[in-house]
């Protein structure tokens, strides 16, 4: 799919793994979707190596997020504030390290989806 109207979205969830994020980080329509969603305050969640997509979209500067330890340098070099935590919420951005921490990420994601409008000032960490 090359075109999605972000006005119809409640959230964008970026799945992890290795090969999916590697492809999506080079897919301009995906990067545009992520940039637009972040700018509009739509909830964007990423897990595992999906943070590569966030880095490539240029949306991590000044944001707190987590991810696998091997991504700490990528996140930091992109201007993000890497957190050693299972899951992190910084406004409309919710990240988690890997699938084993899905319950932690969803504890942050579900309330974020219920908010209207998204409170961009919220920061939470589950260590």
PyMOL commands that set and color helices and strands:
alter all, ss='L'
color gray80, all
select helices_A, chain A and resi 6-8+19-24+28-40+48-57+69-77+99-114
alter helices_A, ss='H'
color red, helices_A
select strands_A, chain A and resi 11-14+43-47+64-65+81-82+87-90+93-96+123-126
alter strands_A, ss='S'
color yellow, strands_A
deselect
rebuild
show_as cartoon
